[in-house]
Amino acid sequence: MDTQTFTLENLKRILREGAGADESVDFDGDILDADFEALGYESLAILETCGRIEREYGITLDDSVVSNVRTPRRMVEVVNGHLGQTAPA
């Protein structure tokens, strides 16, 4: 049984490593339901993030994730769904 869980902290790290972070965004604040674009991440950055998640966690995310997943909360849920876990907030 796979015990990996993808968390918001994992997502923040991958976003920063892959696409950097907008200095005007408080990553330590409540960003779970913020739109990725409001956080400074457009589709190319989300595509890079998805690639990094796939490589690190050994999963394959559907192409629709890039266009349909708009918030960190939903990204955590989708990744945990692929990992067979219930998404922690």
C-alpha positions as CSV (number, residue, x, y, z in Angstrom):
1,M,0.0,0.0,0.0
2,D,1.3,3.4,-1.0
3,T,1.5,5.7,2.0
4,Q,2.6,8.9,0.2
5,T,0.5,12.0,0.8
6,F,0.8,15.2,-1.1
7,T,0.4,18.3,1.0
8,L,0.1,22.0,0.5
9,E,3.7,22.3,1.7
10,N,4.9,19.9,-1.0
11,L,3.0,22.0,-3.6
12,K,4.5,25.2,-2.4
13,R,8.0,23.8,-2.6
14,I,7.5,22.4,-6.1
15,L,5.9,25.7,-7.2
16,R,8.9,27.7,-5.9
17,E,11.5,25.3,-7.3
18,G,9.9,25.2,-10.7
19,A,8.5,28.6,-11.3
20,G,9.7,30.8,-8.5
21,A,7.4,32.9,-6.3
22,D,5.9,36.3,-6.8
23,E,7.3,38.4,-4.0
24,S,3.9,40.1,-3.6
25,V,2.3,36.8,-2.7
26,D,2.2,35.7,1.0
27,F,2.8,32.0,0.6
28,D,2.5,31.6,4.3
29,G,-1.0,33.0,4.3
30,D,-4.2,31.1,3.4
31,I,-3.7,30.3,-0.2
32,L,-5.6,27.0,-0.5
33,D,-8.5,28.5,-2.4
34,A,-6.6,31.2,-4.2
35,D,-6.6,31.0,-8.0
36,F,-3.2,30.1,-9.3
37,E,-3.2,33.1,-11.6
38,A,-3.8,35.4,-8.5
39,L,-0.7,33.7,-7.0
40,G,1.3,34.6,-10.1
41,Y,1.2,31.1,-11.8
42,E,-0.1,30.9,-15.3
43,S,-0.7,27.7,-17.3
44,L,3.0,27.3,-18.3
45,A,4.0,27.4,-14.6
46,I,1.3,24.9,-13.8
47,L,2.4,22.6,-16.6
48,E,5.9,22.7,-15.2
49,T,4.6,22.0,-11.7
50,C,2.6,19.0,-12.9
51,G,5.7,17.6,-14.6
52,R,7.7,18.0,-11.4
53,I,4.9,16.3,-9.4
54,E,4.7,13.4,-11.9
55,R,8.5,12.8,-11.7
56,E,8.7,13.2,-8.0
57,Y,5.7,11.0,-7.1
58,G,5.7,8.6,-10.0
59,I,2.2,9.4,-11.2
60,T,0.7,10.6,-14.4
61,L,-1.6,13.6,-14.3
62,D,-4.2,14.1,-17.1
63,D,-3.6,17.0,-19.4
64,S,-6.9,18.5,-18.1
65,V,-5.3,19.2,-14.8
66,V,-3.4,22.1,-16.2
67,S,-6.6,23.8,-17.5
68,N,-9.1,22.6,-14.9
69,V,-7.3,22.8,-11.6
70,R,-7.4,26.4,-10.5
71,T,-6.5,26.3,-6.8
72,P,-3.8,24.7,-4.6
73,R,-6.6,22.9,-2.7
74,R,-7.8,21.2,-5.8
75,M,-4.3,20.4,-6.9
76,V,-3.6,18.7,-3.6
77,E,-6.9,16.7,-3.9
78,V,-6.1,15.6,-7.5
79,V,-2.6,14.5,-6.7
80,N,-3.7,12.6,-3.6
81,G,-6.4,11.0,-5.7
82,H,-3.7,9.6,-7.9
83,L,-1.7,8.5,-4.9
84,G,-4.7,6.8,-3.4
85,Q,-4.9,9.0,-0.4
86,T,-7.6,11.3,1.0
87,A,-6.4,14.8,0.6
88,P,-5.5,16.7,3.8
89,A,-6.1,20.4,3.7
